[in-house]
Structures are given as structure tokens and as C-alpha cells.
Amino acid sequence: MIEFLYPVSGFLMKIADECEDEWGRPRTGMVAGALCGASAGFLSVSDPAAACIFIGIFAGTILSLKVDCLSHAVAALVFILIILSGGLPVISIPATLLCTLGAYIDEYGNDNPVVYRRSRILRIFFDYRFSLKMVVVLLAVLSFAGFMTGFGPLTVLLFLLFEAAYEVGGRIGH
């Protein structure tokens, strides 16, 4: 089931954002946001690594002040409600904090004209949100080195599916 929900979450996350920012369809964005929050919530109550990643994305987005439209708020509310009702698995606090940092850095740099003016490489880095990708890979490598992160090769693969589906969602309608 998690193999299906990772890409669904990524796709719906981007669709919710595009509905608000680009397409002028806030109701559709709220539906996509609710479904995204539900899929990310179910992933988080089912898998410790997913919980670290999605709590990190949630916290990083809040810290960067990018929860800025109704679809984001709906996604956050559904996500929180599912976690509260389903309960979280035991998660690694350091891994969650690293995911939060990676997501925050990505959100800070994404669509930031000051950062984008500095170099084309930074624009690509933040357009494709490489900070969190690097954190997920690092946590998987640390797990192989004996640290209890809960991340492994499957987590990396599933997160890349999430990211690929996010990008596909961004290509729709353009």
C-alpha cells in the first residue's frame, strides 16, 4: 500500500498547489489538498520513515511560512487529524529534525528570486528540491552504517517516486 501512496501523495501535493497558484481553481485545490493530507497521513501512521519525511515536510513548510492558501490548510488539517486518530509509529527524532531542515531549506530556496539570481545551479537545486532528497539518501546511508534511522533503500526509492509524481503534477496544464 505504501508503494502506491508515496507517488499519489506527491502528485496530489503538486496538484493542490497548482490549483491555487496557477489555475485559479481553489475548490479543486482543496479536494486535492484533502486527499494529499489523507495519503500522507496514512503513510505516516503506517511507516516510521514516511512519518519522518512527511512530518518534516509539514514542519518545514510551516517554518518557511509557505502554508499560504486554503488547500495547504486543508491538507495540513487532514494530515494532523489522521495522525491524531491513527497514532504515529516510533520514529527517529533526529531523522525527523533532519527532514524538517531539508524541507525548510528547499522551501526557503524554491521560488526565491534572491537565491535564483545567484546562479543557475542554485535555481535547479531548489526547483527540484534537492535538500530533502539528500537528507533521505543520507539517512539511508547512516542506517547501513548502524544508526537507527528507519530509512533504507526502499525509502529512497519510494521518496523518489513521490518526487517524480510531484514533478508530473507540475507538468499537467503547462
TORTOR-302603 format. One record per residue: residue number from 0; residue in three letters; y, z, x of N, C-alpha, C, O, CB in turn. Coordinates in Angstrom, 2 decimals. Each point is the difference from the previous one (the first is absolute). Glycine has a CB too. Layout:
N
pos,code,ny,nz,nx,cay,caz,cax,cy,cz,cx,oy,oz,ox,cby,cbz,cbx
NUM,ALA,Y,Z,X,Y,Z,X,Y,Z,X,Y,Z,X,Y,Z,X
...
END
This chain:
174
pos,code,ny,nz,nx,cay,caz,cax,cy,cz,cx,oy,oz,ox,cby,cbz,cbx
0,MET,-1.19,0.00,0.81,1.19,0.00,-0.81,1.27,0.00,0.86,0.96,-0.70,-0.33,-2.24,1.89,-1.45
1,ILE,1.29,-0.40,2.88,1.21,0.04,0.82,0.27,-1.35,0.65,1.16,-0.35,0.25,-1.56,2.77,0.18
2,GLU,-0.66,-3.19,-0.18,0.18,-1.32,0.60,0.81,-0.90,-0.92,0.74,-0.88,0.46,-2.91,1.13,0.77
3,PHE,2.05,-0.05,-2.52,0.74,-0.77,-1.00,1.42,0.55,-0.18,0.94,-0.77,-0.16,-3.11,0.23,-1.00
4,LEU,2.31,1.86,1.18,1.29,0.61,-0.32,1.04,-0.12,1.11,1.20,-0.02,-0.29,-2.44,1.57,-1.14
5,TYR,0.81,-1.62,2.69,0.99,-0.17,1.07,0.82,-1.27,-0.20,1.23,0.08,-0.06,-2.75,1.15,1.64
6,PRO,0.89,-2.41,-1.69,0.83,-1.20,-0.20,0.73,-0.01,-1.35,1.12,-0.50,-0.08,-2.71,-0.73,1.54
7,VAL,0.98,1.77,-2.49,0.68,0.07,-1.31,1.28,0.83,0.14,1.05,-0.39,-0.52,-3.26,0.19,-0.71
8,SER,2.13,1.32,1.93,1.19,0.85,0.21,1.09,-0.75,0.75,1.17,0.06,-0.38,-2.64,1.96,0.39
9,GLY,1.09,-2.71,1.04,0.99,-0.74,0.79,0.67,-1.09,-0.81,1.22,-0.15,0.05,-2.54,0.63,1.97
10,PHE,0.53,-1.24,-2.77,0.53,-1.08,-0.82,0.96,0.56,-1.06,1.12,-0.51,-0.16,-3.22,-0.83,0.54
11,LEU,1.67,2.36,-1.09,0.83,0.57,-1.06,1.26,0.67,0.55,1.04,-0.02,-0.65,-3.10,0.36,-0.70
12,MET,1.97,0.25,2.54,1.18,0.62,0.61,1.09,-1.04,0.22,1.17,0.23,-0.31,-2.64,1.48,1.43
13,LYS,1.07,-2.86,-0.59,0.99,-1.05,0.26,0.49,-0.63,-1.30,1.19,-0.29,-0.13,-2.27,-0.15,2.34
14,ILE,0.19,0.22,-3.17,0.40,-0.60,-1.28,1.02,0.91,-0.70,0.99,-0.49,-0.53,-3.25,-0.65,0.32
15,ALA,2.01,2.44,0.20,0.95,0.94,-0.63,1.37,-0.12,0.64,1.02,-0.01,-0.69,-2.91,1.58,0.15
16,ASP,1.91,-1.65,1.86,1.26,-0.12,0.73,0.70,-1.33,-0.29,1.20,-0.03,-0.25,-2.15,1.51,2.04
17,GLU,0.19,-2.56,-1.76,0.58,-1.32,-0.26,0.54,-0.11,-1.43,1.05,-0.60,-0.22,-2.63,-0.39,1.89
18,CYS,0.88,1.58,-2.62,0.47,-0.04,-1.40,1.38,0.63,-0.12,0.85,-0.50,-0.74,-3.23,0.61,-0.06
19,GLU,2.61,0.96,1.52,1.30,0.68,-0.05,1.05,-0.72,0.84,1.11,-0.26,-0.47,-2.31,2.42,0.10
20,ASP,0.86,-2.48,1.61,0.99,-0.49,0.96,0.30,-1.49,-0.12,1.14,-0.42,0.21,-1.90,2.20,1.29
21,GLU,-0.24,-2.57,-1.83,0.16,-1.45,0.07,-0.07,-0.72,-1.34,0.69,-1.00,-0.21,-1.65,1.16,2.45
22,TRP,0.13,0.33,-3.14,-0.30,-0.77,-1.21,0.74,0.48,-1.23,-0.01,-0.69,-1.02,-2.19,0.25,1.98
23,GLY,2.84,1.58,-0.90,0.71,0.52,-1.16,-0.91,0.33,-1.18,0.38,-0.20,-1.16,1.56,-1.10,1.92
24,ARG,-3.13,1.79,-0.47,-0.98,0.34,-1.04,-0.42,1.46,0.14,-1.12,0.29,0.41,0.28,-2.69,-0.48
25,PRO,1.74,3.32,-0.25,-0.30,1.42,0.23,-1.18,0.53,-0.81,-0.73,0.87,0.49,3.11,-0.58,0.00
26,ARG,-2.60,-0.78,-1.69,-1.15,0.50,-0.78,-1.31,-0.40,0.66,-0.93,0.81,0.09,2.28,-0.95,-2.20
27,THR,-1.43,-1.09,2.56,-1.20,-0.44,0.72,-0.16,0.82,1.27,-1.11,0.37,0.38,1.35,-2.71,-1.32
28,GLY,0.88,2.64,1.61,-0.03,0.83,1.19,-0.52,1.40,-0.27,-0.73,0.56,0.81,2.62,-1.87,0.06
29,MET,-1.51,1.86,-2.02,-0.49,1.34,-0.35,-1.50,0.00,-0.26,-0.70,0.94,0.37,2.94,-0.40,-1.34
30,VAL,-2.74,-1.61,0.32,-1.45,-0.10,-0.24,-0.73,-0.13,1.34,-0.98,0.70,0.25,1.37,-1.79,-2.51
31,ALA,0.11,0.19,3.12,-0.61,-0.17,1.33,0.10,1.30,0.79,-0.95,0.38,0.70,1.52,-2.84,-0.72
32,GLY,0.56,3.15,-0.06,0.17,1.27,0.69,-0.98,1.06,-0.49,-0.58,0.73,0.80,2.98,-1.28,-0.48
33,ALA,-2.57,0.63,-1.64,-0.95,0.97,-0.55,-1.42,-0.29,0.47,-0.74,0.91,0.37,2.21,-0.62,-2.39
34,LEU,-1.85,-1.57,2.00,-1.34,-0.38,0.45,-0.17,0.24,1.50,-1.07,0.40,0.46,0.96,-2.11,-2.29
35,CYS,1.18,1.46,2.59,-0.03,0.27,1.45,-0.17,1.50,0.24,-0.82,0.41,0.82,2.27,-2.43,-0.37
36,GLY,-0.66,2.82,-1.15,-0.12,1.46,0.14,-1.38,0.49,-0.36,-0.54,0.90,0.64,2.95,-0.70,-1.15
37,ALA,-3.00,-0.81,-0.54,-1.36,0.39,-0.41,-1.02,-0.37,1.06,-0.85,0.81,0.35,1.51,-1.11,-2.75
38,SER,-0.58,-0.92,2.93,-0.99,-0.42,1.00,0.16,0.80,1.29,-1.00,0.41,0.59,0.98,-2.72,-1.58
39,ALA,1.25,2.54,1.44,0.22,0.81,1.20,-0.43,1.45,-0.24,-0.53,0.65,0.90,2.44,-2.16,-0.23
40,GLY,-1.67,2.01,-1.88,-0.43,1.36,-0.33,-1.51,0.14,0.00,-0.53,0.96,0.56,2.58,-0.71,-1.92
41,PHE,-2.74,-1.20,0.74,-1.47,0.05,-0.01,-0.56,-0.12,1.42,-0.97,0.67,0.34,0.96,-1.67,-2.64
42,LEU,0.62,0.14,3.12,-0.42,-0.08,1.40,0.18,1.34,0.69,-0.87,0.45,0.74,1.47,-2.89,-0.69
43,SER,0.53,3.08,-0.29,0.32,1.26,0.67,-0.92,1.14,-0.39,-0.30,0.86,0.83,2.64,-1.62,-0.73
44,VAL,-2.80,0.79,-1.35,-0.92,1.08,-0.39,-1.43,-0.32,0.41,-0.87,0.87,-0.05,2.37,-0.31,-1.87
45,SER,-1.75,-1.81,2.32,-1.36,-0.43,0.34,-0.29,-0.04,1.49,-1.16,0.11,0.40,1.20,-1.42,-2.46
46,ASP,0.99,1.16,2.88,-0.22,-0.26,1.43,1.06,0.73,0.82,1.19,-0.22,-0.21,-2.23,-2.03,-0.32
47,PRO,0.63,3.10,1.47,0.98,0.74,0.79,0.97,-0.88,0.80,1.19,0.29,0.05,-2.88,1.50,0.10
48,ALA,1.20,-2.86,0.45,0.89,-0.87,0.77,1.00,-0.69,-0.93,1.18,-0.11,0.34,-2.99,-0.26,1.37
49,ALA,1.35,-0.08,-2.87,0.92,-0.61,-0.97,1.05,1.00,-0.44,1.17,-0.36,-0.17,-3.00,-1.17,-0.61
50,ALA,1.43,2.79,0.60,0.97,1.03,-0.39,1.08,0.14,1.06,1.19,0.09,-0.32,-2.97,1.12,-0.97
51,CYS,1.38,-1.19,2.56,0.98,0.10,1.08,0.95,-1.19,-0.03,1.22,0.16,0.13,-2.88,1.10,1.27
52,ILE,1.11,-2.46,-1.56,0.81,-1.22,0.00,0.96,-0.01,-1.19,1.20,-0.21,0.18,-3.05,-1.02,0.98
53,PHE,1.35,1.44,-2.36,0.84,-0.16,-1.18,0.97,1.16,-0.19,1.11,-0.20,-0.51,-2.94,-1.10,-0.53
54,ILE,1.45,2.50,1.43,0.97,1.10,0.00,1.07,-0.30,1.05,1.18,0.27,-0.22,-2.95,1.40,-0.54
55,GLY,1.35,-2.22,1.90,0.97,-0.39,1.03,0.97,-1.06,-0.48,1.20,0.09,0.25,-2.90,0.48,1.46
56,ILE,1.19,-1.58,-2.41,0.87,-1.05,-0.54,0.96,0.61,-1.02,1.20,-0.29,0.02,-3.00,-1.46,0.34
57,PHE,1.28,2.59,-1.23,0.83,0.66,-1.02,1.10,0.83,0.66,1.17,-0.13,-0.34,-3.15,0.19,-1.24
58,ALA,1.59,0.80,2.52,0.98,0.88,0.66,0.99,-0.80,0.84,1.20,0.28,-0.02,-2.91,1.54,0.06
59,GLY,1.22,-2.82,0.70,0.89,-0.81,0.83,1.01,-0.77,-0.82,1.15,-0.17,0.41,-2.97,-0.03,1.24
60,THR,1.40,-0.26,-2.81,0.91,-0.72,-0.89,1.05,0.94,-0.57,1.17,-0.36,-0.10,-3.01,-1.26,-0.47
61,ILE,1.43,2.81,0.20,0.97,0.98,-0.51,0.98,0.41,1.09,1.21,0.04,-0.23,-2.93,0.81,-1.41
62,LEU,1.21,-0.55,2.84,0.87,0.43,1.10,1.02,-1.07,0.39,1.10,0.32,0.43,-2.95,1.12,0.38
63,SER,1.47,-2.71,-0.95,0.91,-1.09,0.35,0.90,-0.40,-1.16,0.77,-0.96,0.10,-2.46,0.14,1.53
64,LEU,1.59,1.56,-2.73,0.83,-0.24,-1.19,-0.22,-1.38,-0.61,0.93,-0.61,-0.51,0.75,2.16,1.46
65,LYS,-2.92,-2.03,-0.88,-0.31,-1.32,-0.54,-0.69,0.06,-1.36,-0.43,-1.03,-0.52,0.25,0.22,2.85
66,VAL,0.05,1.99,-2.92,-0.44,0.08,-1.39,1.27,-0.20,-0.81,0.68,0.95,-0.39,-2.69,0.66,0.86
67,ASP,2.32,-2.89,-0.72,1.33,-0.35,-0.49,0.01,-0.81,-1.30,1.01,-0.62,-0.34,-0.30,0.67,2.69
68,CYS,-1.83,-0.05,-3.06,-0.02,-0.71,-1.28,-1.07,0.63,-0.89,-0.81,0.82,0.45,1.59,-2.98,0.65
69,LEU,-0.75,1.78,-2.36,-0.89,0.62,-0.97,-1.48,-0.24,0.30,-0.82,0.89,-0.20,2.63,-1.17,-1.48
70,SER,-2.16,-0.92,2.15,-1.41,-0.26,0.29,-0.51,0.90,1.12,-1.16,0.41,-0.02,1.46,-2.79,-0.73
71,HIS,0.56,2.69,1.73,-0.40,0.93,1.06,-0.22,1.39,-0.56,-0.97,0.68,0.35,2.27,-2.03,1.32
72,ALA,-0.40,1.78,-2.55,-0.13,1.33,-0.60,-1.26,0.10,-0.86,-0.69,1.02,0.03,3.19,-0.80,-0.02
73,VAL,-2.80,-1.28,-0.77,-1.21,0.00,-0.83,-1.24,0.07,0.89,-0.93,0.76,-0.28,2.12,-2.10,-1.51
74,ALA,-1.21,0.53,2.86,-1.14,0.01,0.93,-0.18,1.40,0.58,-1.11,0.51,0.07,1.50,-2.94,0.48
75,ALA,0.71,3.05,-0.12,-0.06,1.33,0.59,-0.52,1.03,-1.01,-0.84,0.83,0.34,2.74,-1.43,1.18
76,LEU,-1.41,0.53,-2.74,-0.43,0.95,-1.03,-1.49,-0.12,-0.29,-0.71,1.01,-0.07,3.01,-1.11,-0.92
77,VAL,-2.78,-1.13,0.81,-1.43,-0.20,-0.28,-0.84,0.45,1.19,-1.03,0.66,-0.17,1.58,-2.61,-1.35
78,PHE,-0.11,1.61,2.73,-0.69,0.41,1.23,-0.14,1.53,0.05,-1.09,0.52,0.23,1.99,-2.56,0.97
79,ILE,0.20,2.74,-1.42,-0.01,1.47,0.04,-0.90,0.58,-1.09,-0.76,0.92,0.25,3.08,-0.95,0.71
80,LEU,-2.22,-0.52,-2.16,-0.82,0.51,-1.11,-1.49,-0.15,0.27,-0.79,0.89,-0.31,2.64,-1.47,-1.26
81,ILE,-2.24,-0.54,2.16,-1.42,-0.21,0.30,-0.46,0.95,1.09,-1.10,0.56,-0.08,1.30,-2.97,-0.59
82,ILE,0.62,2.60,1.69,-0.37,0.94,1.06,-0.10,1.42,-0.55,-0.94,0.73,0.34,2.08,-2.20,1.36
83,LEU,-0.20,1.85,-2.54,-0.04,1.35,-0.57,-1.20,0.20,-0.92,-0.59,1.08,-0.03,3.07,-0.99,0.18
84,SER,-2.85,-1.12,-0.89,-1.13,0.14,-0.92,-1.34,-0.19,0.70,-1.00,0.60,-0.40,2.47,-1.40,-1.43
85,GLY,-1.51,-0.04,2.86,-1.27,-0.29,0.67,-0.27,0.87,1.21,-1.15,0.17,0.39,1.39,-2.44,-1.18
86,GLY,0.81,2.81,1.38,-0.16,0.81,1.20,-0.17,-0.86,1.24,-0.63,-1.06,-0.04,-0.38,2.85,-1.35
87,LEU,1.56,-1.32,2.47,-0.11,-0.72,1.27,-1.25,0.44,0.75,-0.41,1.16,-0.08,2.90,-1.37,0.19
88,PRO,-3.10,-0.72,0.63,-1.05,0.43,0.93,0.65,0.74,1.17,1.23,0.00,0.13,-2.72,-1.97,-0.79
89,VAL,0.70,2.59,1.49,0.53,0.64,1.20,0.54,-1.11,0.89,-0.71,-0.94,0.35,-0.93,2.90,-0.50
90,ILE,2.92,-1.83,0.52,0.63,-1.03,0.81,0.51,0.59,1.31,0.18,1.21,0.13,0.46,-2.47,-2.21
91,SER,-0.41,0.38,3.02,0.57,0.39,1.29,1.52,0.04,-0.14,0.63,-1.03,-0.26,-2.59,0.01,1.53
92,ILE,2.54,2.19,-1.10,1.46,0.13,-0.09,0.68,-0.80,1.12,0.97,-0.70,-0.28,-1.23,2.99,-0.75
93,PRO,-0.22,-2.22,2.30,0.63,-0.84,1.03,-0.07,-1.50,-0.33,0.96,-0.73,0.23,-1.55,2.50,1.45
94,ALA,-0.55,-2.22,-2.21,-0.12,-1.42,-0.37,0.98,-0.35,-1.11,0.61,-1.07,0.03,-3.03,1.09,0.65
95,THR,2.56,0.86,-1.65,0.94,-0.24,-1.10,1.44,-0.04,0.52,0.79,-0.85,-0.42,-2.37,1.97,-1.19
96,LEU,1.91,-0.22,2.52,1.35,0.00,0.58,0.26,-1.26,0.81,1.09,-0.56,-0.05,-1.15,3.06,0.12
97,LEU,-0.95,-2.95,0.69,0.17,-1.25,0.75,0.16,-1.20,-0.93,0.82,-0.88,0.26,-2.19,1.85,1.60
98,CYS,0.61,-1.01,-2.95,0.15,-1.08,-0.98,1.38,0.05,-0.65,0.62,-1.04,-0.24,-3.10,1.08,-0.20
99,THR,2.96,1.16,0.17,1.35,0.15,-0.57,1.04,-0.53,0.97,0.92,-0.72,-0.39,-1.67,2.73,-0.92
100,LEU,0.61,-1.66,2.58,0.94,-0.48,1.02,-0.04,-1.52,0.10,1.04,-0.65,0.04,-1.32,2.80,1.22
101,GLY,-0.93,-2.72,-1.23,-0.13,-1.46,0.07,0.63,-0.68,-1.20,0.70,-1.00,0.15,-2.78,1.29,1.16
102,ALA,1.83,0.25,-2.49,0.57,-0.59,-1.23,1.52,0.15,0.00,0.71,-0.91,-0.41,-2.83,1.43,-0.84
103,TYR,2.62,0.63,1.69,1.45,0.21,0.05,0.66,-0.99,0.95,1.01,-0.62,-0.34,-1.36,3.06,-0.16
104,ILE,-0.23,-2.61,1.69,0.56,-0.95,0.97,0.01,-1.40,-0.59,0.98,-0.73,0.12,-1.79,2.16,1.80
105,ASP,-0.29,-1.82,-2.56,-0.07,-1.32,-0.64,1.06,-0.16,-1.08,0.67,-1.03,-0.06,-3.12,0.96,0.54
106,GLU,2.61,1.07,-1.31,1.00,-0.08,-1.08,1.42,-0.02,0.55,0.86,-0.72,-0.51,-2.44,1.92,-1.00
107,TYR,1.82,-0.42,2.56,1.33,0.01,0.61,0.35,-1.38,0.56,1.11,-0.49,-0.20,-1.39,2.94,0.76
108,GLY,-0.66,-3.05,0.13,0.27,-1.28,0.66,-0.04,-1.20,-0.92,0.68,-0.99,0.26,-1.61,1.98,1.75
109,ASN,0.16,-0.92,-3.09,-0.16,-1.14,-0.90,1.30,-0.26,-0.75,0.59,0.91,-0.58,-3.04,-0.41,0.35
110,ASP,2.87,-1.77,0.24,1.24,-0.43,-0.68,1.24,0.72,0.51,0.98,0.12,-0.72,-2.35,-0.61,-1.29
111,ASN,1.34,0.96,3.24,1.13,0.69,0.59,0.77,-0.99,0.88,-0.49,-0.40,1.06,-0.74,2.63,-1.10
112,PRO,2.44,-2.65,-0.39,0.73,-1.02,0.76,0.33,0.42,1.43,0.04,-0.84,0.89,0.90,0.08,-3.04
113,VAL,-0.71,2.05,2.37,0.30,0.47,1.36,-1.20,-0.23,0.90,0.14,-0.48,1.13,1.46,2.21,-2.05
114,VAL,-2.78,-1.38,0.44,-1.23,-0.20,0.77,-0.28,-1.48,0.16,-0.35,-0.45,1.10,-0.57,2.64,-1.94
115,TYR,1.06,-2.96,-0.22,-0.32,-1.44,0.03,0.91,-0.76,0.96,-0.43,-0.99,0.60,-0.36,1.16,-2.96
116,ARG,2.04,0.27,2.52,0.92,-0.68,0.92,-0.38,0.20,1.46,0.38,-0.80,0.86,1.42,1.09,-2.54
117,ARG,-2.54,0.75,1.96,-0.33,0.31,1.39,-0.93,-1.02,0.63,0.22,-0.41,1.15,0.07,2.79,-1.69
118,SER,-1.33,-2.81,-0.20,-0.90,-1.02,0.55,-0.92,-0.54,-1.07,-0.27,0.64,-1.02,0.37,0.48,3.25
119,ARG,-0.57,-2.32,-1.98,-0.96,-0.64,-0.91,-1.32,0.77,-0.02,-0.65,0.10,-1.04,1.73,-2.34,1.49
120,ILE,-1.46,2.78,0.70,-1.25,0.76,0.09,0.05,1.24,-0.90,-0.96,0.30,-0.70,0.63,-1.13,3.06
121,LEU,1.47,1.54,-2.35,0.13,1.16,-0.89,-0.05,-0.40,-1.46,-0.58,0.71,-0.83,1.93,0.44,2.58
122,ARG,-0.75,-2.30,-2.08,-0.04,-0.47,-1.38,-1.45,-0.24,-0.44,-0.41,0.42,-1.07,2.69,-1.48,1.35
123,ILE,-3.05,0.37,0.56,-1.41,-0.26,-0.31,-0.76,1.33,-0.09,-0.80,0.20,-0.92,0.92,-2.46,2.07
124,PHE,0.12,3.14,-0.18,-0.68,1.30,0.02,0.21,0.75,-1.31,-0.95,0.53,-0.57,1.24,-0.43,3.07
125,PHE,0.94,-0.06,-2.97,0.29,0.76,-1.21,-0.26,-0.78,-1.28,-0.32,0.60,-1.03,2.01,0.64,2.32
126,ASP,-1.57,-2.56,-1.25,-0.36,-0.79,-1.19,-1.48,0.20,-0.34,-0.37,0.08,-1.17,2.13,-1.79,1.75
127,TYR,-2.58,1.80,0.45,-1.45,0.17,-0.21,-0.45,1.44,0.17,-1.20,0.28,0.01,0.88,-2.61,0.77
128,ARG,1.26,3.25,-0.63,-0.26,1.44,-0.02,-1.12,0.42,0.97,-1.02,0.56,-0.39,1.78,-0.54,-1.99
129,PHE,-0.51,-0.33,3.64,-1.03,0.26,1.01,-0.13,1.47,0.40,-1.02,0.37,0.57,1.44,-2.65,0.24
130,SER,0.56,3.11,-1.08,-0.10,1.41,0.41,-1.22,0.68,-0.62,-0.79,0.62,0.70,3.28,-0.54,-0.46
131,LEU,-2.62,-0.20,-1.55,-1.14,0.65,-0.67,-1.32,-0.65,0.41,-1.01,0.70,0.12,2.50,-0.12,-2.05
132,LYS,-1.50,-1.88,2.13,-1.23,-0.66,0.48,-0.43,0.60,1.34,-1.18,0.29,0.21,1.82,-2.43,-1.41
133,MET,0.33,2.33,2.09,-0.32,0.57,1.31,-0.52,1.44,-0.14,-0.92,0.40,0.71,2.68,-1.87,0.35
134,VAL,-1.18,2.23,-1.97,-0.45,1.38,-0.22,-1.45,0.01,-0.50,-0.81,0.79,0.47,3.18,-0.09,-0.99
135,VAL,-2.69,-1.57,-0.43,-1.37,-0.05,-0.55,-1.00,-0.35,1.09,-1.07,0.61,0.09,1.98,-1.28,-2.34
136,VAL,-0.58,-0.31,3.09,-0.89,-0.37,1.11,-0.11,1.16,0.99,-1.10,0.32,0.45,1.73,-2.76,-0.72
137,LEU,0.48,3.07,0.60,-0.01,1.14,0.92,-0.89,1.13,-0.53,-0.77,0.59,0.76,3.09,-1.20,0.00
138,LEU,-2.21,0.91,-2.05,-0.82,1.07,-0.58,-1.49,-0.35,0.04,-0.84,0.89,0.17,2.77,-0.27,-1.65
139,ALA,-2.26,-1.89,1.30,-1.41,-0.42,0.10,-0.50,0.15,1.44,-1.12,0.45,0.23,1.45,-2.06,-2.15
140,VAL,0.51,1.23,2.88,-0.38,0.13,1.42,-0.16,1.48,0.36,-0.95,0.38,0.68,2.18,-2.54,-0.12
141,LEU,-0.30,2.99,-1.02,-0.11,1.44,0.26,-1.27,0.59,-0.60,-0.59,0.92,0.56,3.09,-0.78,-0.52
142,SER,-2.90,-0.66,-1.18,-1.24,0.46,-0.63,-1.20,-0.30,0.90,-0.91,0.82,0.13,1.92,-1.18,-2.40
143,PHE,-1.00,-0.83,2.88,-1.08,-0.35,0.94,0.02,0.90,1.23,-1.04,0.25,0.61,1.14,-2.62,-1.41
144,ALA,1.09,2.85,1.16,0.13,0.88,1.17,-0.36,1.44,-0.32,0.08,0.87,0.87,1.69,-2.38,0.00
145,GLY,-2.18,1.78,-2.10,-0.45,1.34,-0.35,0.96,0.81,-0.85,-0.33,1.12,-0.40,-0.92,-1.20,2.47
146,PHE,2.42,-0.45,-2.34,0.95,0.72,-0.86,-0.40,-0.21,-1.46,-0.44,-1.08,-0.38,2.29,0.81,2.09
147,MET,-1.68,1.29,-2.51,-0.39,-0.06,-1.41,1.15,-0.56,-0.84,0.74,0.76,-0.62,-2.30,1.21,0.95
148,THR,1.70,-3.29,-0.35,1.08,-0.61,-0.77,-0.48,-0.50,-1.36,0.81,-0.14,-0.92,0.28,-0.51,3.06
149,GLY,-2.38,0.38,-2.27,-0.52,-0.58,-1.23,0.15,-1.51,-0.07,-0.37,-0.62,-1.00,0.90,2.75,-0.10
150,PHE,0.01,-2.73,2.14,0.22,-1.44,0.04,-1.08,-0.66,0.84,-0.52,0.61,0.94,3.01,-0.29,-1.21
151,GLY,-2.84,-1.53,-0.05,-0.98,-0.76,0.75,0.25,-1.48,-0.17,1.02,-0.39,-0.57,-2.70,2.22,0.30
152,PRO,0.77,-2.66,0.76,0.20,-1.46,-0.10,0.13,-0.48,-1.45,0.78,-0.91,-0.28,-2.07,0.67,2.39
153,LEU,0.55,0.86,-3.03,0.10,-0.41,-1.40,1.40,0.28,-0.55,0.54,-0.79,-0.76,-3.00,1.23,0.46
154,THR,3.04,0.69,0.69,1.36,0.33,-0.44,0.98,-1.06,0.48,0.86,-0.44,-0.76,-1.42,2.89,0.78
155,VAL,0.43,-2.85,1.23,0.89,-1.04,0.55,-0.16,-1.29,-0.78,0.98,-0.61,-0.40,-1.11,1.66,2.69
156,LEU,-1.11,-1.46,-2.52,-0.25,-1.23,-0.74,0.57,0.08,-1.42,0.66,-0.94,-0.45,-2.74,0.57,1.80
157,LEU,1.84,1.46,-2.04,0.50,0.15,-1.37,1.53,0.04,-0.03,0.61,-0.56,-0.91,-2.71,1.79,0.30
158,PHE,2.71,-0.58,1.59,1.46,0.02,0.05,0.56,-1.39,0.27,1.03,-0.37,-0.56,-1.11,2.75,1.36
159,LEU,-0.60,-3.15,0.03,0.45,-1.39,0.23,-0.15,-0.84,-1.26,0.82,-0.89,-0.25,-1.48,1.09,2.66
160,LEU,-0.37,0.07,-3.22,-0.12,-0.67,-1.30,1.16,0.40,-0.92,0.55,-0.85,-0.70,-3.07,0.79,0.95
161,PHE,2.87,1.33,-0.24,1.17,0.47,-0.76,1.24,-0.77,0.43,0.75,-0.50,-0.84,-1.78,2.80,0.63
162,GLU,1.25,-2.40,1.50,1.17,-0.68,0.54,-0.01,-1.50,-0.31,1.04,-0.57,-0.35,-0.95,2.27,2.17
163,ALA,-1.25,-2.33,-1.71,-0.10,-1.43,-0.32,0.32,-0.25,-1.47,0.71,-0.94,-0.34,-2.44,0.65,2.16
164,ALA,1.21,1.14,-2.69,0.27,-0.14,-1.43,1.48,0.25,-0.30,0.56,-0.63,-0.89,-2.92,1.34,0.37
165,TYR,2.97,0.20,1.24,1.44,0.27,-0.13,0.78,-1.27,0.33,0.94,-0.37,-0.71,-1.29,2.81,1.31
166,GLU,-0.04,-3.10,0.47,0.68,-1.24,0.40,-0.22,-1.11,-1.03,0.92,-0.75,-0.29,-1.20,1.39,2.70
167,VAL,-0.93,-0.74,-2.95,-0.27,-1.00,-1.04,0.90,0.27,-1.21,0.57,-0.94,-0.57,-2.98,0.71,1.35
168,GLY,2.55,1.48,-1.16,0.89,0.36,-1.10,1.43,-0.43,0.25,0.70,-0.39,-0.93,-2.17,2.30,0.44
169,GLY,1.89,-1.85,1.74,1.35,-0.42,0.35,0.20,-1.51,-0.01,1.13,-0.48,-0.11,-0.98,2.51,1.47
170,ARG,-1.23,-2.77,-1.26,0.09,-1.46,0.00,0.03,-0.59,-1.41,0.40,-1.14,-0.20,-1.60,1.13,2.39
171,ILE,0.77,0.80,-3.16,-0.04,-0.49,-1.38,1.44,-0.13,-0.50,0.80,0.92,0.14,-3.07,0.16,-0.56
172,GLY,2.57,-2.20,-0.15,1.33,-0.22,-0.57,1.04,-0.46,1.00,1.15,-0.22,-0.38,-1.73,1.93,-1.24
173,HIS,0.21,-1.86,2.87,0.96,-0.49,1.00,-0.27,-1.44,0.33,0.70,-0.59,0.82,-0.48,2.88,0.14
END
